Amino acid sequence: MPGRPSLEQDHYMAFTDKNTEPYSGEDLNRYIDKALQVSPPDSKIRNLSYKIIKRMFQPQLINTNKIPAKPCLFVANHAMYAVDGPIIGLPMLAEQGRFLRALSDKFMWNSINESALLNQGAVIGHPDVCSALMENGSDLLVFPGGAHEATKSTKEKYTLLWKERYGFVKLAAKHGYTIVPTAIVGPEDFYRHLVEGADLPNSLIGRALTRVGLINENTRSDLMGPIPIGLFGTLIPKPQKCYLQFGEPLDLSKYKGKRLAKKTMVNLRQQVADEIISMIQPLIDKRDAEQLQSGRIRRFLTK
């Protein structure tokens, strides 16, 4: 008979369990108070991280003139394993003075990493947390596809996998926020996929994880992402140049305090999605053209 899972396994299963709720009741209130007290990171580590990102990935912020001066909800397409978070967060803080509070999936949160994630600007994507931040006048960043979009296959690169999610539209309308559609190109090409997520359970690695109990009936299928291979077969991302373009803002102030009809939510969400999609392919074309003009070493490292 298999023995009882170790503490490490218990933590991992809670980490991937689709039924896990990290915060509720008074603990959620405590978390919200803590999240509201976070200020933009100003440290040597943050500055060093920005310099590394700037050097390796050369992120370009395009059409920043379209970003309203008031607090906004930035809505973007997602890359594998959320590697795009720092690519947009650090340049926006350093170059635009905008501290984006990135909404993250509940599976990421536990008592061990709570402070570290909060201090970097991340927050759990809970409606009460988002409402509190909006009432506080914070800039927010959301990837509506969440973990599902962050574990997509190679053939789904640069596509939006938002399912039937309308939460970001409801919250923006409730608080009269302006949505800024944001397209990100580059992070999807940091890695190639050695094994696709759909193939993982039947792979040698997947069967090994199943035998030790780390994959079971409660494991979230959207967390079974591909096994990535980066620079020289390692987990170091390839130095792909990154592009971040901001589309036409969608001001929802006229909906503040109102309950949206389903048709209105669908239309608003589609407007945001269409704006992001319209920016992605031209950015890919721009990236490809500029890549041909880059030095031999960078071309070699990004193959």
DRENNUKOL-322097 format. One record per atom (N, C-alpha, C): x, y, z; residue in three letters. Coordinates in steps of 0.1 Angstrom, whole numbers, plus 2048, in hexadecimal, padded with zeros to 3 digits. Atoms other than C-alpha are relative to their C-alpha. Layout:
! residues N
XYZALA ...
! end
This chain:
! residues 303
8087F4800MET 800800800MET 80980C800MET 7F87F4801PRO 80D8237F8PRO 7FF80780EPRO 7FF7F97F3GLY 818837817GLY 7F980D7FFGLY 8067F37FFARG 809858822ARG 80980A7F9ARG 7F87F6807PRO 81587580CPRO 80880880APRO 7F77F87F8SER 83288981ASER 7FA80E801SER 8057F27FFLEU 82D8AE825LEU 8028077F3LEU 7FD7FA80DGLU 83D8B8804GLU 7F57FC7F6GLU 80A80580AGLN 8248A37F1GLN 7F2806804GLN 80C7FA7FBASP 8078B1807ASP 7FF80E7FAASP 8007F2805HIS 8128D47FDHIS 7FE8007F1HIS 80180080ETYR 8158CB7D9TYR 7F27FD7FCTYR 80E804803MET 7F28BB7D8MET 7F780C803MET 8087F47FEALA 7E38DA7E8ALA 80380A7F6ALA 7FC7F780APHE 7F68EE7CFPHE 7F97FE7F3PHE 80680380DTHR 7E68DC7B1THR 7F17FC802THR 80D8057FEASP 7C58D27C1ASP 7F680B7FBASP 80A7F7806LYS 7A88E27ADLYS 7F680580ALYS 80A7FC7F6ASN 7938E47CDASN 80680980BASN 7F97F87F6THR 7AD8F87E1THR 7FC80F7FFTHR 8037F27FEGLU 7A391B7EDGLU 80A80680AGLU 7F67FC7F7PRO 7C192C7FCPRO 7FB80A80BPRO 8047F57F6TYR 7AE94980DTYR 7F0800800TYR 80E7FE7FESER 78B94D81BSER 7FD80680ESER 8037FA7F3GLY 77995F837GLY 80980A805GLY 7F87F67FAGLU 78E97384FGLU 80E7FF7FAGLU 7F3801806ASP 7AE96583FASP 8008087F2ASP 8017F880CLEU 7A297581ELEU 80180F803LEU 7FF7F27FCASN 79D99682FASN 80E804804ASN 7F27FD7FDARG 7BF99483EARG 8098027F4ARG 7F880080CTYR 7CE98D81CTYR 7FD80D7F8TYR 8037F4807ILE 7BC9AA80CILE 80780C807ILE 7F97F57F9ASP 7C99C2827ASP 80F8007FDASP 7F1802803LYS 7EC9B5821LYS 8038047F2LYS 7FE7FD80EALA 7E89B97FBALA 80080F7FEALA 8027F2802LEU 7DD9DD7FELEU 80C808806LEU 7F47F97FAGLN 7FC9E6813GLN 80D7FF7F7GLN 7F4802808VAL 8149DB7F8VAL 80380C7F7VAL 7FB7F4808SER 8289F77E7SER 8097FA7F5SER 7F780580BPRO 83C9F47C6PRO 80E7FD806PRO 7F38047FBPRO 85C9E17CCPRO 80B8097FBPRO 7F57F7803ASP 87B9F77CDASP 80C7FA807ASP 7F48077FASER 8999E17D3SER 80A7FD7F5SER 7F5803809LYS 8BA9D77C4LYS 7FC7F37F7LYS 80480C808ILE 8AB9B57BAILE 7F68037F5ILE 80A7FC80BARG 88E9C57A7ARG 8078077F5ARG 7F87F880AASN 8A69DD795ASN 8097F67F8ASN 7F880A807LEU 8BD9C078DLEU 7F87F77F6LEU 809808808SER 8A09AB780SER 7FC8087F3SER 8047F780BTYR 8959C876ATYR 80B8017F6TYR 7F47FF809LYS 8B89CC75BLYS 8027F37F9LYS 7FE80D807ILE 8BA9A7754ILE 7F57FE7F5ILE 80B801809ILE 8989A7743ILE 8028097F4ILE 7FE7F680BLYS 8A19C672FLYS 80B7FB7F7LYS 7F5805808ARG 8C29B6724ARG 7FC7F47F8ARG 80380D806MET 8B599371CMET 7F58017F6MET 80D801807PHE 89299A70EPHE 7FD80D7F9PHE 8027F3807GLN 8949BF703GLN 7F18047FEGLN 80E7FD802PRO 86F9C570APRO 7FD80E7FBPRO 8047F3805GLN 85F9E16F6GLN 7F2802804GLN 80D7FC7FDLEU 8419F3703LEU 7FB8097F5LEU 8057F980CILE 82C9FE6E6ILE 7F2806803ILE 80C7F97FEASN 810A186E6ASN 7FD80380EASN 8037FC7F2THR 814A2270ATHR 7F880D801THR 8087F4800ASN 804A43701ASN 7F17FD800ASN 80E804800LYS 7E3A306FFLYS 7FB7FD80FLYS 8038047F3ILE 7E5A27724ILE 7FA80D808ILE 8057F47F9PRO 7CEA3F738PRO 80880280DPRO 7F97FC7F4ALA 7DDA51756ALA 7FA7F980DALA 8088057F5LYS 7C2A4276DLYS 8037F1802LYS 7FE80E7FEPRO 7C4A1F77CPRO 7F97F77F6PRO 80680880ACYS 7BDA04763CYS 8017F1803CYS 7FF80E800LEU 7B89DF75ELEU 8067FB7F3LEU 7F980580CPHE 7D19D1746PHE 7FD7F27FDPHE 80580E803VAL 7C49B2734VAL 8097FB7F5VAL 7F680480AALA 7DE99D721ALA 7FE7F17FDALA 7FF80E803ASN 7E497C710ASN 80B7FA808ASN 7F78067F6HIS 7F8963725HIS 80A7F67F9HIS 7F6809805ALA 81895071EALA 8027F480AALA 7FE80C7F8MET 82392E72BMET 80680380EMET 7FC7FF7F2TYR 82792C751TYR 80280E805TYR 8007F27FBALA 821951755ALA 80E807800ALA 7F37F9801VAL 84495B74AVAL 7FF80E7FCVAL 8027F2805ASP 83597B73CASP 7FE80A80BASP 8037F77F5GLY 82D98975EGLY 80B80B803GLY 7F57F67FEPRO 850999765PRO 8038087F3PRO 7FD7F980CILE 8539A2740ILE 7F880C7FEILE 8097F3800ILE 8369BB743ILE 80180780DILE 8017F97F3GLY 8379C2768GLY 80C809803GLY 7F47F87FDLEU 85B9CE76CLEU 80280C7F7LEU 7FF7F4809PRO 85D9E474DPRO 7F580A802PRO 80A7F67FDMET 83C9F4755MET 80380880CMET 7FC7F97F3LEU 8489FD778LEU 80C8097FDLEU 7F47F8802ALA 86AA0976DALA 7FF80B7F6ALA 8017F680BGLU 860A1B74DGLU 7F4808800GLU 80D7F8800GLN 83CA26753GLN 7FC80380EGLN 8047FD7F2GLY 83AA27779GLY 7F37FA803GLY 80D8067FDARG 81CA10778ARG 8037F2807ARG 7FE80C7F8PHE 81C9F5793PHE 7F47F77FEPHE 80B809803LEU 8069D9785LEU 7FF7F580ALEU 80380B7F6ARG 7F69C279EARG 7FA7F47F7ARG 80380C809ALA 7F69A178AALA 7F77F6807ALA 80980A7FALEU 7D898A792LEU 8057F27FCLEU 7FB80D802SER 7E4967796SER 7F77F5805SER 80980B7FDASP 7D4945799ASP 8027FB80EASP 8008047F2LYS 7CB9377BBLYS 80A7F5803LYS 7F780B7FDPHE 7E29197B7PHE 80E805804PHE 7F27FB7FDMET 8019307BBMET 80280480EMET 7FF7FA7F3TRP 7F993B7DETRP 8007F680CTRP 8008077F3ASN 80292D800ASN 80780980AASN 7FA7F87F6SER 80F93A821SER 80F8027FFSER 7F27FF801ILE 833934817ILE 80480B7F6ILE 7FC7F780AASN 83494A7F8ASN 7F880D800ASN 80A7F5801GLU 818963800GLU 80780E800GLU 7F97F37FFSER 82F98080BSER 8088037F3SER 7F77FE80CALA 84797B7EEALA 7F88047F4ALA 8087FD80BLEU 82C97B7D4LEU 7F980E801LEU 8067F37FELEU 81A9997E3LEU 80A80C7FELEU 7F67F6801ASN 83A9AD7E5ASN 8048037F1ASN 7FD7FE80EGLN 83F9A87BFGLN 7F48067F9GLN 80C7FB807GLY 81C9B57B8GLY 7F57F77FDGLY 80A80A803ALA 80A9957B2ALA 7F57FF80BALA 80B8027F7VAL 7E898E7C2VAL 7F87F47FBVAL 80980B804ILE 7D09717C2ILE 7F48067F8ILE 80B7FB809GLY 7B59757A7GLY 7F27FD806GLY 80D8017F9HIS 7989767C0HIS 7F880D7FFHIS 8087F4803PRO 77B98E7B9PRO 80180A80CPRO 7FF7F77F5ASP 77D99D7DCASP 80D807801ASP 7F37FA800VAL 7A29A37D9VAL 80180B7F5VAL 8007F780BCYS 79E9B37B7CYS 7F780D803CYS 8097F57FDSER 7819C97C3SER 80780A80ASER 7F97F87F7ALA 7969D57E0ALA 80B8087FAALA 7F57F9806LEU 7B39DE7CALEU 7FB80B7F6LEU 8067F6809MET 79C9F07B1MET 7FB80C808MET 8047F57F8GLU 78DA047CDGLU 80C808806GLU 7F47F97FBASN 7B0A0D7D8ASN 8088077F4ASN 7FA7F980CGLY 7B8A1A7B4GLY 80D7F97FBGLY 7F4807804SER 7D29FF7ABSER 7FF7FC7F1SER 7FF80680DASP 7DD9F5788ASP 8007F1801ASP 80180F7FFLEU 7D49D0782LEU 8047FA7F2LEU 7FD80880CLEU 7E19B7769LEU 7F97F2801LEU 80780E800VAL 7CC99875FVAL 8037F97F3VAL 7FF80980BPHE 7D297B748PHE 7F37F8801PHE 80C8087FEPRO 7AE96E744PRO 8017F17FEPRO 7FE80E802GLY 7BA94D737GLY 8057F880CGLY 7FB8067F4GLY 7CB946758GLY 80A7F57FDGLY 7F780C801ALA 7DD92575DALA 7FD7F87F4ALA 80380780CHIS 7CA916740HIS 8078057F4HIS 7F97FA80BGLU 7D992F728GLU 8107FF802GLU 7F28017FDALA 7FB92C739ALA 8067F27FEALA 7FC80E802THR 7FD907732THR 7FC7FB7F2THR 80580480ELYS 7F290770DLYS 80B7F97F8LYS 7F7807809SER 8028F26F2SER 8078097F6SER 7F97F880ATHR 81A8FD6D7THR 7F78057F5THR 8097FB80BLYS 7FE8FF6BDLYS 7F780B805LYS 8097F67FBGLU 7EB9166D4GLU 80780D804GLU 7F87F47FCLYS 8079306D8LYS 7F980D7FALYS 8057F3803TYR 7FB9546D7TYR 7F18007FCTYR 80F801801THR 7D694A6D9THR 7FA80380ETHR 8077FD7F4LEU 7BD9556F3LEU 7F87F4804LEU 80880B7FBLEU 7AF939708LEU 7F980480DLEU 8077FA7F5TRP 79794B71ETRP 7F47F9805TRP 80C8087FDLYS 77B931720LYS 7F480A801LYS 80C7F77FFGLU 75B94272DGLU 80280980CGLU 7FD7F77F5ARG 76C95A745ARG 7FD80E7FEARG 8057F2801TYR 75C97C74ATYR 80380880DTYR 7FD7FA7F3GLY 76998476DGLY 80680E7FFGLY 7F97F3801PHE 7809A0762PHE 7F780B7FAPHE 80A7F6805VAL 7649B174FVAL 7F780580BVAL 8097FD7F5LYS 74D9AF76CLYS 80680A80ALYS 7F97F87F6LEU 7669BE784LEU 80480E7FBLEU 7FD7F3806ALA 7719DA76CALA 7F48087FFALA 80D7F8801ALA 74D9E4766ALA 7FB80480EALA 8057FD7F3LYS 7449E278BLYS 80780C806LYS 7F87F57FAHIS 7609FB794HIS 80380B7F6HIS 7FE7F680AGLY 75EA0F774GLY 80E8027FBGLY 7F2800804TYR 781A0676ATYR 8028007F1TYR 7FD80080FTHR 792A0A748THR 8097F37FETHR 7F880C804ILE 79E9EA738ILE 80A8047F5ILE 7F57FE80AVAL 7BF9EC724VAL 8047F37FAVAL 7FC80D806PRO 7C29CF70BPRO 80F8017FDPRO 7F2801801THR 7E69C470BTHR 8057F37F9THR 7FB80C807ALA 7F89AD6F2ALA 80F7FF803ALA 7F38037FDILE 81899C6FBILE 8067F57F7ILE 7FA809809VAL 82F98B6E2VAL 80F7FE804VAL 7F28037FCGLY 85097A6EBGLY 8017F580AGLY 7FF80A7F6PRO 84B96670BPRO 7FC7F27FCPRO 80480D805GLU 83994A6F8GLU 80B7F87F9GLU 7F5807808ASP 85A9436E6ASP 80C7FE809ASP 7F58027F7PHE 870941705PHE 8047F1800PHE 7FE80E7FFTYR 86C91B704TYR 7F97F87F5TYR 80780A808ARG 8648FE6EEARG 7FA7F5809ARG 80780A7F7HIS 84E8E16FBHIS 8067F37FDHIS 7FB80E802LEU 85F8C0701LEU 7F57F6801LEU 80D8087FFVAL 83E8B070CVAL 7F5809802VAL 80C7F87FFGLU 81C8C0708GLU 7F97FC80DGLU 8088037F4GLY 8068C3727GLY 7F67F47FFGLY 80A80B802ALA 7EC8AC718ALA 8067F37FFALA 7F980D801ASP 806891713ASP 8077FD80DASP 7F88027F4LEU 815895736LEU 7FC7F4808LEU 80480C7F8PRO 7FF87B749PRO 8057F37FBPRO 7FC80C806ASN 809860731ASN 80F7FF7FDASN 7F2800802SER 82E869730SER 8077F980BSER 7F98067F5LEU 84985A745LEU 80080980DLEU 8007F77F5ILE 84A87975BILE 7F2800806ILE 80E7FF7FBGLY 82487A75EGLY 7FD7F3808GLY 80380C7F9ARG 822855768ARG 8087FF80DARG 7F97FF7F4ALA 83D85B782ALA 7F980980AALA 8077F77F7LEU 82A878791LEU 7F37FA805LEU 80D8077FCTHR 80A863792THR 8037F580ATHR 7FC80A7F6ARG 81C8477A4ARG 80280580EARG 7FD7FB7F3VAL 82785D7C0VAL 7F5809805VAL 80C7F97FBGLY 80586E7C3GLY 7FF80F7FCGLY 8007F2803LEU 80E8907B4LEU 7F68047F5LEU 80B7FE80AILE 7F588C798ILE 7F57F6804ILE 80B8087FCASN 7D387F7A2ASN 7F38067FBASN 80C7FB805GLU 7AE88479CGLU 7FC80F803GLU 8037F27FCASN 7AE8A67AEASN 80A80A7F9ASN 7F67F8806THR 7CC8B379ATHR 7F98097F5THR 8067F780AARG 7C28D1785ARG 8077FD7F2ARG 7FB80380DSER 7C58C8760SER 80780C7F9SER 7FA7F4807ASP 7CD8EC756ASP 80E803806ASP 7F27FE7FBLEU 7ED8EA76BLEU 80A7F67FALEU 7F7809807MET 7FA8CD755MET 8058067F4MET 7FB7F980BGLY 80E8E373FGLY 80B7F87F9GLY 7F6807807PRO 8298D9726PRO 80D801808PRO 7F28007FAILE 84D8D1731ILE 8088097F7ILE 7F97F6809PRO 8618EF725PRO 80F7FD7FFPRO 7F2801802ILE 8838EF716ILE 80580D7FAILE 7FB7F2804GLY 896910713GLY 80D8007FAGLY 7F37FE806LEU 8B891C70CLEU 80A7F4803LEU 7F780B7FFPHE 8D08FF705PHE 7FA7F4807PHE 80680B7F9GLY 8B78E6712GLY 7FD80180EGLY 8027FE7F2THR 8B48F6734THR 7F2807802THR 80C7F97FDLEU 898909745LEU 80280F7FFLEU 7FD7F2802ILE 8A992A73EILE 7F98057F3ILE 8077FC80CPRO 89293E726PRO 8098057F5PRO 7F87FA80BLYS 89F946703LYS 7FE80F800LYS 8007F1800PRO 8A796B6FFPRO 7F88067F5PRO 8097FA80AGLN 8899736E9GLN 7FD80E803GLN 8047F27FFLYS 8829986E3LYS 7F1800803LYS 80E8007FCCYS 8609A16F3CYS 7FA80E7FCCYS 8077F5805TYR 8469B96E7TYR 7F3801808TYR 80C7FF7F9LEU 8299C76FCLEU 7F980D7FBLEU 8077F5806GLN 80F9DC6EBGLN 7F3802807GLN 80C7FC7F9PHE 7F29EF6FBPHE 7F68057F5PHE 80B7FD809GLY 7D19F16E8GLY 7F780B804GLY 8097F57FDGLU 7B4A096E8GLU 7F97FD80EGLU 8078027F3PRO 7A7A0D70CPRO 7F17FF7FFPRO 80F802800LEU 784A02714LEU 7FB80580ELEU 8057F97F4ASP 775A1A72EASP 7F27FA804ASP 80D8067FCLEU 75AA09742LEU 7FA80880CLEU 8057F87F5SER 752A26759SER 7F1801800SER 80F7FF801LYS 72EA2874CLYS 7F97F4806LYS 80680C7FATYR 728A0575ATYR 8027FF80FTYR 7FC8017F2LYS 734A0D77DLYS 7F47FE809LYS 80B8037F7GLY 71E9FD797GLY 7F47F97FAGLY 80B806807LYS 7089ED77DLYS 8027F17FELYS 7FF80F802ARG 7009C8778ARG 7FF7FE7F1ARG 80080180FLEU 70A9BF754LEU 7F87F47FBLEU 80780B806ALA 6F49AA73EALA 80A7F77F9ALA 7F780A806LYS 70498B730LYS 8058047F2LYS 7FD7FB80DLYS 70399970DLYS 80B80B800LYS 7F77F57FETHR 7159B8718THR 80E7FB804THR 7F38067FBMET 7309A472AMET 8077F97F4MET 7FB80880BVAL 73598E70BVAL 80680A7F6VAL 7FB7F680AASN 7399AD6F4ASN 80C807805ASN 7F47F97FBLEU 7519BF70BLEU 80C7F7800LEU 7F480A7FFARG 7679A0710ARG 8057FE7F2ARG 7FC80280EGLN 76799B6EAGLN 80880C7FAGLN 7F97F4804GLN 7729BF6E4GLN 80E7FF805GLN 7F28017FAVAL 7909B96FBVAL 8087F57F9VAL 7FA80B807ALA 7989986EBALA 8048037F2ALA 7FD7FC80EASP 7969A56C8ASP 80B80A7FFASP 7F67F6800GLU 7AC9C26D0GLU 80E7FA802GLU 7F38077FDILE 7C79AB6DFILE 8047F87F3ILE 7FD80880CILE 7C59936C1ILE 8058087F5ILE 7FC7F880CSER 7C89AF6A8SER 80E805801SER 7F27FB7FEMET 7E99BA6B8MET 80B7F57FFMET 7F780B7FEILE 7F99976BCILE 8087FD7F3ILE 7FA80480DGLN 80098E697GLN 80A80B7FBGLN 7F67F6804PRO 8109B068EPRO 80C800809PRO 7F48007F7LEU 8269AD6ACLEU 8097F47FDLEU 7F880C804ILE 83198A6A1ILE 8088037F4ILE 7F97FC80CASP 83999867FASP 80B809803ASP 7F67F67FDLYS 84C9B468ELYS 80C7F9807LYS 7F68087FAARG 85F99C6A4ARG 8097F87F6ARG 7F980880AASP 868985687ASP 8098097F7ASP 7F87F7809ALA 8749A2671ALA 80C805808ALA 7F57FA7F8GLU 8899B168DGLU 80A7F5803GLU 7F780B7FDGLN 89798E695GLN 80A7FE7F5GLN 7F780280CLEU 8A698C672LEU 80B80A800LEU 7F57F57FFGLN 8B99AC679GLN 8087FF80CGLN 7F88017F3SER 8C69A169BSER 80D7F97FDSER 7F3806801GLY 8E99946A1GLY 8007F17FFGLY 7FF80F802ARG 8F4970699ARG 7FE7F980DARG 8008077F3ILE 8F89676BDILE 7F17FF805ILE 80E8007FBARG 8D49726C7ARG 7F77F77F7ARG 808808809ARG 8C69616A8ARG 8027F1803ARG 7FC80D7FCPHE 8D89416B2PHE 7F97FC80DPHE 8058037F3LEU 8CC9436D6LEU 7F17FF800LEU 80E800800THR 8A89486CDTHR 7FA7F67F6THR 80680A809LYS 8A492C6B4LYS 7F87F6807LYS 
! end
